[in-house]
Amino acid sequence: VIPINVDDSSPMITTAPGNVTFECDGLGNISDLQTWLDANGNAVAMDDCPNALVWSTPSFLTETDLCTPTNVYQYEFSVTDANGNSSSSTATFTITDNTAPVIFEGADLNVECDQINAGNDDELLSWLNNNAGATATETCSNVTWTNNYHTDNWVNDCGETRHVDVIFTATDDCGNSSFITKTFATEDTTAPVFANCHG
């Protein structure tokens, strides 16, 4: 009787698929993900018949949200030999957002002092609500503007003229932020006007 050799040993994954992390590109990092999957996470396997090893299409397992739109995706990579013996290992594909919004423009604003105690409130409010005219771009998420304006921060110059420095901060959904500092000032460039003068 000629003994029959039976292969009941699974392939050995000598190099496990590697976890990878990519900075968010705003498009889902589809190309990066596909390249990683096509390479089986750069895993390496050995078997008595290495030429017969076949890697299966990676299986998606779980998704863990970090902050919109970053996530951790877990995949399972499986390799099978000619006799149907298989081994598997898991790895994660992570998309992160560590890049702060980029702020453009923004400007100081000098306005003519209006009547005493009026404080140029309308002009100040419009300037604050418009973030000093600044805009911000962010690749991966929304941007929220805040500022640190407070009435106690005013600095008196002369008479009713004064100025206040305001920090405007642009923050994305993952907590990355950038800021600019701009100044709102009231000035007096108008000469006094004689009243009730009779020739």
C-alpha positions in Angstrom: 0.0 0.0 0.0 1.4 3.3 -1.0 0.9 5.9 1.7 -1.0 9.0 0.7 0.3 12.3 1.9 -2.5 14.5 3.1 -1.9 18.2 3.4 -4.0 19.3 6.4 -1.7 22.1 7.5 -2.8 25.7 7.0 -0.5 28.2 5.3 1.6 30.2 7.7 1.3 34.0 7.6 4.8 35.0 8.3 4.2 38.7 7.9 0.9 39.9 9.2 -1.1 42.5 7.2 0.0 45.9 8.4 -2.2 48.6 9.9 -1.9 51.8 8.0 -3.0 55.4 8.6 -3.6 58.1 6.0 -4.4 61.8 6.3 -7.9 62.5 5.0 -8.0 63.6 1.4 -11.6 64.7 1.4 -12.6 62.0 -1.0 -12.6 58.9 1.3 -9.0 58.0 0.5 -10.4 55.5 -2.0 -7.1 55.1 -4.0 -5.1 54.5 -0.8 -7.6 51.9 0.4 -7.7 50.0 -2.8 -3.9 49.9 -3.1 -3.6 48.5 0.4 -6.3 45.9 -0.2 -4.8 44.8 -3.5 -1.5 44.2 -1.7 -3.3 42.2 0.9 -2.1 44.7 3.5 1.5 43.7 2.5 1.0 40.4 4.2 3.3 37.4 3.4 2.4 33.7 3.7 4.4 30.5 3.4 3.3 26.9 2.6 4.8 23.6 1.4 3.5 24.6 -2.0 3.8 28.4 -2.0 2.9 28.7 -5.7 -0.5 27.3 -4.9 -1.4 30.0 -2.3 -4.4 32.2 -3.1 -5.3 35.3 -1.2 -9.1 36.0 -1.0 -10.7 39.3 -1.5 -10.3 41.1 1.9 -13.4 41.0 4.0 -14.7 44.2 5.6 -15.4 43.6 9.3 -16.1 46.8 11.3 -16.0 50.6 11.1 -15.3 52.8 14.0 -16.0 56.5 13.8 -13.3 58.9 15.1 -14.6 62.3 14.1 -16.4 63.2 10.9 -15.2 62.1 8.4 -12.4 60.1 9.9 -12.8 56.4 10.6 -11.0 53.1 11.4 -11.9 50.3 9.0 -11.0 46.7 10.0 -10.5 44.0 7.3 -9.7 40.3 7.4 -7.1 38.9 5.0 -7.3 35.2 4.2 -4.9 32.9 2.3 -5.8 29.4 1.1 -3.5 26.6 -0.2 -4.3 24.1 -2.9 -6.0 21.7 -0.5 -8.4 24.3 1.0 -6.4 24.9 4.2 -6.6 28.6 5.1 -5.3 31.1 7.6 -6.4 34.7 8.2 -5.3 37.8 10.0 -6.9 41.2 10.5 -5.6 44.8 10.0 -7.0 48.3 10.1 -7.1 51.1 7.6 -7.4 54.5 9.4 -8.3 57.9 8.0 -7.3 60.8 10.3 -7.6 64.5 10.1 -4.7 66.3 11.8 -4.7 69.3 9.5 -6.1 72.7 10.7 -8.3 74.9 8.5 -6.4 77.5 6.4 -7.5 81.0 7.0 -7.5 83.6 4.2 -7.8 87.4 4.3 -9.4 89.2 7.3 -8.7 92.8 8.1 -8.6 95.4 10.8 -11.4 97.9 10.7 -11.2 101.6 11.7 -14.5 103.4 11.9 -15.3 107.0 12.6 -16.5 107.5 16.2 -20.2 108.0 16.3 -22.1 109.9 18.9 -20.9 109.7 22.5 -21.8 106.4 24.2 -23.2 104.8 21.0 -20.0 102.7 20.6 -20.3 102.0 16.9 -22.3 98.9 17.9 -23.8 98.1 14.5 -20.4 98.2 12.7 -18.7 96.2 15.4 -21.4 93.5 15.4 -21.3 93.2 11.6 -17.5 92.9 11.7 -17.6 90.2 14.3 -20.4 88.3 12.6 -18.4 88.4 9.4 -15.2 87.1 11.1 -13.4 90.3 10.2 -13.9 89.4 6.5 -11.9 86.2 6.8 -12.7 82.9 5.1 -11.4 79.4 5.8 -10.9 76.3 3.8 -10.9 72.8 5.1 -10.4 69.6 3.1 -12.3 67.1 5.3 -15.1 68.7 7.2 -17.1 71.8 8.2 -15.6 74.9 9.8 -17.0 76.6 12.9 -16.0 80.2 13.7 -15.6 81.6 17.2 -14.1 84.8 18.6 -13.0 86.0 22.0 -14.6 89.4 21.9 -15.5 90.8 25.3 -16.4 94.3 26.3 -13.7 94.3 29.0 -11.0 94.0 26.3 -11.5 97.5 24.9 -8.5 99.9 25.3 -9.3 103.6 25.5 -7.3 105.9 23.3 -8.6 109.5 23.5 -12.0 110.9 24.2 -14.5 108.3 22.9 -12.0 106.6 20.6 -10.8 103.2 21.5 -9.7 99.8 20.0 -10.1 96.1 20.8 -8.0 93.2 19.6 -10.1 90.1 18.7 -8.9 86.6 18.1 -11.0 84.8 15.4 -10.7 81.0 15.5 -11.7 78.5 12.7 -12.2 75.0 14.0 -13.0 71.8 12.0 -15.1 68.9 13.1 -12.0 67.0 14.5 -11.0 69.9 16.7 -8.1 71.2 14.6 -8.0 75.0 14.6 -6.3 78.1 13.2 -6.7 81.7 14.3 -6.0 85.3 13.3 -6.0 88.4 15.5 -7.6 91.6 14.1 -8.4 95.0 15.5 -11.5 97.0 15.6 -10.9 100.7 16.3 -13.0 103.8 16.6 -11.2 107.0 15.5 -11.9 110.7 15.5 -10.8 112.5 12.3 -13.6 115.1 12.4 -12.8 118.6 13.5 -15.1 120.4 15.9 -18.0 122.4 14.4 -18.9 125.8 15.7 -22.6 126.0 16.5 -25.0 129.0 17.2 -22.6 131.5 15.8 -24.0 134.8 14.7 -22.2 137.3 12.5 
